[in-house]
């Protein structure tokens, strides 16, 4: 195996594992807020939080659900790209992961 292939494989595996972890984190937040209605530990409506998703519990649960679905798709396509040895798709999934993390931070 060439060094380039090992590097691409490592990026693909990292992308798949990290996005799967983020999927689990966000889907658990969605279940806690939207399904179980456990909102007493969240500062919804607080002036100190600048994020749009913290304005109401409904906004937060929708944002958590959308992020969980995004991260699940990134993980799926990353695993698929690694198995099929698609270098371009592996790099696209990695870039999409980084872009989603940046969007998540600023929204």
Backbone as a printed PyTorch tensor [residue, N CA C, xyz], in Angstrom:
tensor([[[  0.8320,  -1.1760,   0.0000],
         [  0.0000,   0.0000,   0.0000],
         [  0.8820,   1.2460,   0.0000]],

        [[  0.5580,   2.1830,  -0.8680],
         [  1.3370,   3.4060,  -0.9400],
         [  1.0310,   4.3130,   0.2400]],

        [[  1.9750,   5.2030,   0.5130],
         [  1.7970,   6.1530,   1.6090],
         [  0.5800,   7.0370,   1.3720]],

        [[  0.3550,   7.4290,   0.1170],
         [ -0.8050,   8.2560,  -0.2190],
         [ -2.1000,   7.5250,   0.0930]],

        [[ -2.1610,   6.2420,  -0.2200],
         [ -3.3630,   5.4560,   0.0500],
         [ -3.6050,   5.3050,   1.5480]],

        [[ -2.5560,   5.1350,   2.3270],
         [ -2.7020,   5.0310,   3.7750],
         [ -3.2150,   6.3470,   4.3440]],

        [[ -2.7050,   7.4560,   3.8270],
         [ -3.1420,   8.7730,   4.2810],
         [ -4.6240,   8.9880,   3.9670]],

        [[ -5.0460,   8.6620,   2.7610],
         [ -6.4490,   8.8150,   2.3690],
         [ -7.3220,   7.8860,   3.2080]],

        [[ -6.8670,   6.6580,   3.4410],
         [ -7.6110,   5.7120,   4.2670],
         [ -7.7670,   6.2570,   5.6870]],

        [[ -6.7020,   6.8330,   6.2320],
         [ -6.7490,   7.3860,   7.5880],
         [ -7.7250,   8.5590,   7.6640]],

        [[ -7.7230,   9.4170,   6.6490],
         [ -8.6730,  10.5300,   6.6120],
         [-10.1000,   9.9970,   6.5470]],

        [[-10.3230,   8.9920,   5.7330],
         [-11.6640,   8.4140,   5.6060],
         [-12.1500,   7.7740,   6.8920]],

        [[-11.2780,   7.0200,   7.5490],
         [-11.6570,   6.3790,   8.8060],
         [-11.9050,   7.4270,   9.8870]],

        [[-11.0300,   8.4300,   9.9750],
         [-11.2400,   9.5110,  10.9400],
         [-12.5750,  10.2070,  10.6960]],

        [[-12.8640,  10.5310,   9.4450],
         [-14.1180,  11.2020,   9.1060],
         [-15.3150,  10.3510,   9.4960]],

        [[-15.2550,   9.0650,   9.1890],
         [-16.3690,   8.1720,   9.5060],
         [-16.5850,   8.0390,  11.0080]],

        [[-15.5180,   7.8360,  11.7570],
         [-15.6360,   7.6310,  13.1980],
         [-16.0610,   8.9210,  13.9000]],

        [[-15.4380,  10.0360,  13.5450],
         [-15.7570,  11.3020,  14.1970],
         [-17.1820,  11.7450,  13.8760]],

        [[-17.6030,  11.6090,  12.6230],
         [-18.9680,  12.0010,  12.2690],
         [-19.9910,  11.0490,  12.8830]],

        [[-19.6470,   9.7740,  13.0480],
         [-20.5500,   8.8450,  13.7370],
         [-20.6950,   9.2350,  15.2050]],

        [[-19.5990,   9.6440,  15.8360],
         [-19.6660,  10.1180,  17.2120],
         [-20.5510,  11.3570,  17.3220]],

        [[-20.3840,  12.3110,  16.3990],
         [-21.1980,  13.5190,  16.4190],
         [-22.6700,  13.2080,  16.1390]],

        [[-22.9180,  12.2150,  15.2750],
         [-24.2930,  11.7730,  15.0390],
         [-24.9190,  11.2750,  16.3370]],

        [[-24.2170,  10.4230,  17.0510],
         [-24.7450,   9.8920,  18.3110],
         [-24.9690,  10.9980,  19.3400]],

        [[-24.0600,  11.9440,  19.3940],
         [-24.1960,  13.0480,  20.3350],
         [-25.4440,  13.8830,  20.0320]],

        [[-25.6420,  14.2200,  18.7540],
         [-26.7760,  15.0650,  18.3800],
         [-28.1030,  14.3200,  18.4470]],

        [[-28.1190,  13.0570,  18.1000],
         [-29.3860,  12.3200,  18.1700],
         [-29.7950,  12.1180,  19.6250]],

        [[-28.8230,  11.9760,  20.5230],
         [-29.1770,  11.8640,  21.9380],
         [-29.7190,  13.1920,  22.4680]],

        [[-29.1690,  14.3170,  22.0060],
         [-29.7060,  15.6230,  22.3860],
         [-31.1310,  15.7880,  21.8620]],

        [[-31.3650,  15.3640,  20.6360],
         [-32.7110,  15.4380,  20.0660],
         [-33.6940,  14.6010,  20.8810]],

        [[-33.2990,  13.3930,  21.2380],
         [-34.1800,  12.5200,  22.0170],
         [-34.4490,  13.1160,  23.3920]],

        [[-33.4180,  13.6540,  24.0310],
         [-33.6120,  14.2600,  25.3560],
         [-34.5720,  15.4400,  25.3240]],

        [[-34.4440,  16.3000,  24.3350],
         [-35.2380,  17.5310,  24.3080],
         [-36.6020,  17.3130,  23.6480]],

        [[-36.6430,  16.6740,  22.4980],
         [-37.8930,  16.5670,  21.7520],
         [-38.7740,  15.4150,  22.2180]],

        [[-38.1780,  14.2880,  22.5360],
         [-38.9740,  13.1100,  22.8770],
         [-39.2220,  13.0180,  24.3790]],

        [[-38.1540,  13.0960,  25.1700],
         [-38.2780,  12.9280,  26.6130],
         [-38.6330,  14.2170,  27.3450]],

        [[-38.5440,  15.3550,  26.6540],
         [-38.8690,  16.6800,  27.2160],
         [-38.0550,  17.0180,  28.4700]],

        [[-36.8070,  16.6120,  28.4920],
         [-35.9130,  16.9320,  29.6130],
         [-35.1750,  18.2350,  29.2960]],

        [[-35.8010,  19.3500,  29.6180],
         [-35.2470,  20.6490,  29.2440],
         [-34.8020,  21.4980,  30.4250]],

        [[-34.8770,  20.9670,  31.6300],
         [-34.5300,  21.7890,  32.7920],
         [-33.0430,  22.1190,  32.8800]],

        [[-32.1890,  21.3680,  32.2370],
         [-30.7430,  21.6130,  32.2890],
         [-30.2290,  22.4710,  31.1250]],

        [[-31.1250,  22.9910,  30.3080],
         [-30.7350,  23.7910,  29.1490],
         [-31.1440,  25.2500,  29.3530]],

        [[-30.2820,  26.2000,  28.9760],
         [-30.6050,  27.6220,  29.1880],
         [-31.4050,  28.2280,  28.0300]],

        [[-32.5730,  27.6800,  27.7240],
         [-33.3600,  28.2000,  26.6120],
         [-33.8910,  29.5920,  26.9500]],

        [[-33.7890,  30.5030,  25.9830],
         [-34.2810,  31.8550,  26.1630],
         [-33.3600,  32.7600,  26.9500]],

        [[-32.2090,  32.2850,  27.3240],
         [-31.2640,  33.0730,  28.1080],
         [-30.6130,  34.1290,  27.2270]],

        [[-30.4320,  35.3080,  27.7730],
         [-29.7830,  36.4000,  27.0420],
         [-28.2920,  36.1340,  26.8460]],

        [[-27.7090,  35.3000,  27.6990],
         [-26.2590,  35.0800,  27.6510],
         [-25.8330,  34.1770,  26.4970]],

        [[-26.7390,  33.4070,  25.9520],
         [-26.4010,  32.4800,  24.8730],
         [-26.7300,  33.1520,  23.5430]],

        [[-25.7550,  33.2160,  22.6580],
         [-25.9470,  33.9270,  21.4000],
         [-26.4300,  33.0290,  20.2740]],

        [[-26.4500,  31.7360,  20.4780],
         [-26.8350,  30.8080,  19.4200],
         [-28.3360,  30.8590,  19.1510]],

        [[-28.6960,  30.8300,  17.8910],
         [-30.1110,  30.8220,  17.4950],
         [-30.8150,  29.5880,  18.0270]],

        [[-30.1220,  28.4600,  18.0450],
         [-30.7680,  27.2030,  18.4250],
         [-31.1410,  27.1610,  19.8990]],

        [[-30.5910,  28.0270,  20.7200],
         [-30.9310,  28.0350,  22.1390],
         [-32.0800,  28.9860,  22.4750]],

        [[-32.7040,  29.5970,  21.4910],
         [-33.8120,  30.5160,  21.7830],
         [-35.0130,  29.7570,  22.3410]],

        [[-35.3380,  28.6100,  21.7610],
         [-36.4620,  27.7900,  22.2180],
         [-36.0670,  26.3160,  22.1300]],

        [[-36.7350,  25.4910,  22.9020],
         [-36.4480,  24.0460,  22.8930],
         [-36.7500,  23.4390,  21.5280]],

        [[-37.7890,  23.9330,  20.8790],
         [-38.1520,  23.4120,  19.5600],
         [-37.0420,  23.6810,  18.5400]],

        [[-36.4890,  24.8970,  18.5630],
         [-35.3950,  25.2260,  17.6400],
         [-34.1880,  24.3320,  17.8980]],

        [[-33.8870,  24.1220,  19.1610],
         [-32.7320,  23.2930,  19.5240],
         [-32.9230,  21.8550,  19.0730]],

        [[-34.1250,  21.3220,  19.2550],
         [-34.3610,  19.9320,  18.8570],
         [-34.3130,  19.7780,  17.3370]],

        [[-34.8350,  20.7570,  16.6150],
         [-34.7710,  20.6970,  15.1460],
         [-33.3200,  20.7780,  14.6780]],

        [[-32.5500,  21.7000,  15.2610],
         [-31.1350,  21.8310,  14.8880],
         [-30.3730,  20.5510,  15.2180]],

        [[-30.6390,  19.9570,  16.3660],
         [-29.9610,  18.7070,  16.7430],
         [-30.3140,  17.5850,  15.7780]],

        [[-31.5830,  17.5160,  15.3810],
         [-31.9930,  16.4790,  14.4390],
         [-31.3250,  16.6700,  13.0820]],

        [[-31.3070,  17.8980,  12.5890],
         [-30.6900,  18.1620,  11.2810],
         [-29.1890,  17.8840,  11.3010]],

        [[-28.5160,  18.2870,  12.3750],
         [-27.0920,  17.9880,  12.4760],
         [-26.8480,  16.4890,  12.5770]],

        [[-27.6980,  15.7740,  13.2930],
         [-27.5030,  14.3230,  13.4110],
         [-27.6660,  13.6470,  12.0540]],

        [[-28.6380,  14.0820,  11.2710],
         [-28.8140,  13.4920,   9.9480],
         [-27.6540,  13.8430,   9.0170]],

        [[-27.1630,  15.0710,   9.1240],
         [-26.0130,  15.4790,   8.3100],
         [-24.7880,  14.6380,   8.6470]],

        [[-24.5160,  14.4710,   9.9390],
         [-23.3520,  13.6860,  10.3370],
         [-23.5160,  12.2090,   9.9960]],

        [[-24.7390,  11.6920,  10.0290],
         [-24.9350,  10.2880,   9.6400],
         [-24.6620,  10.0960,   8.1500]],

        [[-25.0780,  11.0630,   7.3230],
         [-24.7910,  10.9720,   5.8880],
         [-23.2960,  11.0900,   5.6070]],

        [[-22.6280,  11.9880,   6.3130],
         [-21.1820,  12.1180,   6.1390],
         [-20.4880,  10.8170,   6.5090]],

        [[-20.9000,  10.2160,   7.6140],
         [-20.3080,   8.9520,   8.0450],
         [-20.5700,   7.8480,   7.0210]],

        [[-21.8090,   7.7620,   6.5480],
         [-22.1620,   6.7390,   5.5600],
         [-21.3230,   6.8740,   4.2930]],

        [[-21.2610,   8.0740,   3.7370],
         [-20.5200,   8.2650,   2.4920],
         [-19.0140,   8.1040,   2.6910]],

        [[-18.5220,   8.4310,   3.8690],
         [-17.1050,   8.2260,   4.1420],
         [-16.7660,   6.7370,   4.2080]],

        [[-17.5880,   5.9660,   4.8880],
         [-17.3770,   4.5070,   4.9490],
         [-17.4590,   3.9050,   3.5550]],

        [[-18.4450,   4.3360,   2.7960],
         [-18.6230,   3.8320,   1.4330],
         [-17.4150,   4.1790,   0.5570]],

        [[-16.8980,   5.3900,   0.6980],
         [-15.7500,   5.8180,  -0.1040],
         [-14.4940,   5.0370,   0.2640]],

        [[-14.3060,   4.7620,   1.5560],
         [-13.1250,   3.9970,   1.9770],
         [-13.2030,   2.5630,   1.4450]],

        [[-14.3820,   1.9570,   1.5360],
         [-14.5380,   0.5810,   1.0550],
         [-14.3130,   0.5000,  -0.4440]],

        [[-14.8440,   1.4720,  -1.1810],
         [-14.7060,   1.4640,  -2.6400],
         [-13.4220,   2.1260,  -3.1270]],

        [[-12.6140,   2.6330,  -2.1960],
         [-11.3290,   3.2650,  -2.5100],
         [-11.4850,   4.4680,  -3.4400]],

        [[-12.4630,   5.3040,  -3.1400],
         [-12.7150,   6.5180,  -3.9090],
         [-12.0430,   7.6880,  -3.2010]],

        [[-10.9180,   8.1160,  -3.7300],
         [-10.1250,   9.1700,  -3.0970],
         [-10.8860,  10.4990,  -3.0950]],

        [[-11.4760,  10.8540,  -4.2110],
         [-12.1770,  12.1300,  -4.3220],
         [-13.3430,  12.2150,  -3.3320]],

        [[-14.1330,  11.1580,  -3.2350],
         [-15.2860,  11.1630,  -2.3260],
         [-14.8180,  11.2110,  -0.8740]],

        [[-13.7180,  10.5280,  -0.5790],
         [-13.1650,  10.5670,   0.7790],
         [-12.7680,  11.9900,   1.1540]],

        [[-12.1180,  12.6790,   0.2680],
         [-11.7270,  14.0640,   0.5400],
         [-12.9410,  14.9930,   0.6290]],

        [[-13.9430,  14.7510,  -0.2040],
         [-15.1620,  15.5660,  -0.1610],
         [-15.8830,  15.3710,   1.1640]],

        [[-15.9470,  14.1420,   1.6650],
         [-16.6100,  13.9180,   2.9520],
         [-15.8410,  14.5790,   4.0910]],

        [[-14.5180,  14.5650,   4.0130],
         [-13.7140,  15.2310,   5.0360],
         [-13.9410,  16.7400,   5.0140]],

        [[-13.9400,  17.3280,   3.8310],
         [-14.1780,  18.7670,   3.6910],
         [-15.5970,  19.1160,   4.1520]],

        [[-16.5630,  18.2560,   3.8370],
         [-17.9420,  18.4820,   4.2810],
         [-18.0420,  18.4210,   5.7950]],

        [[-17.3120,  17.5160,   6.4180],
         [-17.2870,  17.4350,   7.8800],
         [-16.7530,  18.7320,   8.4810]],

        [[-15.6450,  19.2160,   7.9510],
         [-15.0570,  20.4600,   8.4590],
         [-16.0180,  21.6340,   8.2480]],

        [[-16.6340,  21.7150,   7.0760],
         [-17.5720,  22.8020,   6.7860],
         [-18.7910,  22.7420,   7.7090]],

        [[-19.2840,  21.5470,   7.9870],
         [-20.4330,  21.4060,   8.8740],
         [-20.0710,  21.8230,  10.2970]],

        [[-18.8850,  21.4730,  10.7310],
         [-18.4420,  21.8820,  12.0720],
         [-18.3070,  23.3960,  12.1710]],

        [[-17.8300,  24.0340,  11.1140],
         [-17.7140,  25.4900,  11.1090],
         [-19.1060,  26.1150,  11.1280]],

        [[-20.0240,  25.6030,  10.3210],
         [-21.3940,  26.1230,  10.3140],
         [-22.0720,  25.9220,  11.6570]],

        [[-21.8320,  24.7870,  12.2620],
         [-22.4320,  24.5010,  13.5650],
         [-21.9230,  25.4780,  14.6230]],

        [[-20.6830,  25.8410,  14.5380],
         [-20.1160,  26.7760,  15.5130],
         [-20.7020,  28.1810,  15.3630]],

        [[-20.9170,  28.6120,  14.1240],
         [-21.3500,  29.9790,  13.9040],
         [-22.8660,  30.1720,  13.8520]],

        [[-23.6280,  29.0910,  13.8080],
         [-25.1020,  29.2370,  13.7500],
         [-25.6940,  28.9950,  15.1030]]])
